[in-house]
Amino acid sequence: MANIDIENIEAMKISSKSQFSKDYILKQMSQFYTQCDLYEKTGCVHTANFFDEKTFFIGEDIAQHNTIDKALGKARLTGVKLDQCFLMVSDRLSSEMVAKTIMHRVPILVSRTAPTCLGVMIARKFDLSLCGFAREDKINIYSGDFRIHG
């Protein structure tokens, strides 16, 4: 694990005004694992799903960081504007995952699990909407609540 120095991250604040409804995000989370073939077969890989309003892009890998690269890479190849979408990951919201999302200019990061304290601090510094414990009809918003409505 890397120790990220929050004062030395070279990134711009996320300025995206994109918004998604709480219900839409929770609906996507409820279907998260059913869309992941490798997870369905093995039950032991990490997954990232990248959503816009029309489609989604899946990245699956044994390494958590690679899932984001795969999902965002697929989206970039089709010309999707990353600043108008949101990203869901299957694991905890570590500082590294938060920083990677910010570097790609994605405005919203969501997980069924918890963020780390440093992850929350980084998200707040760069105006990333960070959401954890997205399950059933609840979602905890740790930063950037203006992008989640309803």
C-alpha positions as CSV (number, residue, x, y, z in Angstrom):
1,M,0.0,0.0,0.0
2,A,1.2,3.5,-0.8
3,N,1.0,6.3,1.7
4,I,-0.4,9.2,-0.2
5,D,0.6,12.6,1.0
6,I,-2.6,14.6,0.5
7,E,-0.7,17.9,0.2
8,N,1.4,16.7,-2.7
9,I,-1.3,15.3,-5.0
10,E,-1.2,17.2,-8.2
11,A,-4.7,17.3,-9.4
12,M,-7.4,19.9,-10.2
13,K,-10.7,20.0,-8.2
14,I,-13.5,18.2,-10.0
15,S,-15.8,20.8,-11.5
16,S,-18.3,18.5,-13.1
17,K,-22.0,19.5,-12.5
18,S,-23.2,16.0,-13.5
19,Q,-25.9,14.7,-11.2
20,F,-27.5,11.3,-10.7
21,S,-30.4,10.2,-8.6
22,K,-29.9,8.2,-5.5
23,D,-32.5,5.7,-6.8
24,Y,-30.6,5.3,-10.1
25,I,-27.3,4.7,-8.3
26,L,-28.8,2.2,-5.9
27,K,-30.5,0.4,-8.8
28,Q,-27.2,0.0,-10.6
29,M,-25.6,-1.2,-7.4
30,S,-28.3,-3.8,-6.9
31,Q,-27.4,-5.2,-10.3
32,F,-23.7,-4.7,-9.9
33,Y,-22.5,-8.3,-9.6
34,T,-25.1,-9.8,-11.9
35,Q,-23.4,-8.1,-14.9
36,C,-19.9,-9.4,-14.1
37,D,-19.2,-12.7,-15.8
38,L,-15.8,-13.4,-14.3
39,Y,-17.1,-12.6,-10.8
40,E,-20.1,-14.9,-11.4
41,K,-17.7,-17.7,-12.4
42,T,-15.1,-17.3,-9.7
43,G,-16.4,-15.1,-6.9
44,C,-12.9,-13.9,-6.3
45,V,-12.1,-10.9,-8.5
46,H,-12.6,-7.2,-8.0
47,T,-14.9,-5.3,-10.3
48,A,-15.4,-1.7,-11.4
49,N,-18.5,-0.6,-13.4
50,F,-18.4,2.8,-15.1
51,F,-21.9,4.3,-15.9
52,D,-23.3,7.0,-18.0
53,E,-27.0,7.4,-18.6
54,K,-27.1,5.0,-21.5
55,T,-24.6,2.2,-20.9
56,F,-21.9,0.8,-18.6
57,F,-18.4,-0.5,-18.9
58,I,-17.1,-3.3,-16.8
59,G,-13.5,-4.0,-15.6
60,E,-12.7,-7.2,-13.8
61,D,-9.3,-8.3,-12.4
62,I,-7.6,-9.9,-9.5
63,A,-6.0,-6.5,-8.8
64,Q,-8.4,-3.8,-7.6
65,H,-6.6,-0.9,-9.4
66,N,-6.7,-2.7,-12.7
67,T,-10.5,-2.8,-12.7
68,I,-10.7,1.0,-12.8
69,D,-8.2,1.1,-15.6
70,K,-10.1,-1.5,-17.6
71,A,-13.5,0.0,-17.2
72,L,-12.4,3.6,-17.9
73,G,-10.2,2.4,-20.8
74,K,-13.3,0.8,-22.5
75,A,-15.3,4.0,-21.9
76,R,-12.5,6.2,-23.3
77,L,-12.3,4.1,-26.5
78,T,-15.9,4.8,-27.2
79,G,-15.6,8.5,-26.6
80,V,-17.6,8.7,-23.4
81,K,-17.1,11.9,-21.4
82,L,-15.7,10.7,-18.1
83,D,-16.8,13.9,-16.3
84,Q,-20.5,13.1,-17.0
85,C,-20.5,9.6,-15.5
86,F,-20.0,7.7,-12.2
87,L,-17.8,4.8,-11.1
88,M,-18.7,1.9,-8.9
89,V,-16.2,-0.5,-7.3
90,S,-16.5,-3.7,-5.5
91,D,-14.0,-3.0,-2.7
92,R,-13.4,-0.4,-0.1
93,L,-12.8,3.1,-1.1
94,S,-9.1,3.4,-0.4
95,S,-7.1,6.6,-0.8
96,E,-5.4,5.1,-3.9
97,M,-8.8,4.3,-5.5
98,V,-10.0,7.8,-4.7
99,A,-6.9,9.4,-6.1
100,K,-7.1,7.4,-9.3
101,T,-10.7,8.4,-9.8
102,I,-9.8,12.1,-9.3
103,M,-6.9,11.8,-11.8
104,H,-9.4,10.6,-14.4
105,R,-11.8,13.5,-13.6
106,V,-14.7,11.1,-12.8
107,P,-17.1,13.1,-10.5
108,I,-18.7,10.3,-8.5
109,L,-17.2,7.1,-6.9
110,V,-19.5,4.6,-5.2
111,S,-19.0,1.3,-3.3
112,R,-21.1,-1.1,-1.2
113,T,-18.3,-0.9,1.4
114,A,-16.5,1.8,3.5
115,P,-14.1,4.5,2.6
116,T,-10.8,5.0,4.4
117,C,-10.4,8.2,6.4
118,L,-7.6,9.4,4.0
119,G,-9.9,8.5,1.0
120,V,-12.6,10.8,2.5
121,M,-10.1,13.6,3.1
122,I,-8.8,13.4,-0.5
123,A,-12.3,13.3,-1.9
124,R,-13.3,16.4,0.0
125,K,-10.1,18.3,-1.0
126,F,-10.8,17.7,-4.7
127,D,-14.7,17.8,-4.7
128,L,-15.2,14.2,-5.6
129,S,-18.6,12.8,-4.7
130,L,-17.7,9.8,-2.5
131,C,-20.4,7.3,-1.6
132,G,-20.1,4.2,0.5
133,F,-22.4,1.6,1.9
134,A,-24.7,1.8,-1.1
135,R,-27.1,-1.0,-0.3
136,E,-30.8,-1.6,-0.6
137,D,-32.3,1.9,-0.2
138,K,-29.5,3.6,1.7
139,I,-26.3,5.3,0.7
140,N,-23.7,7.2,2.8
141,I,-22.4,10.3,1.1
142,Y,-19.1,11.5,2.5
143,S,-18.4,14.3,0.1
144,G,-19.9,16.1,-2.9
145,D,-23.6,15.5,-2.0
146,F,-24.7,18.1,-4.5
147,R,-24.2,15.5,-7.3
148,I,-26.6,13.0,-5.7
149,H,-30.3,14.0,-5.7
150,G,-33.5,12.4,-4.5
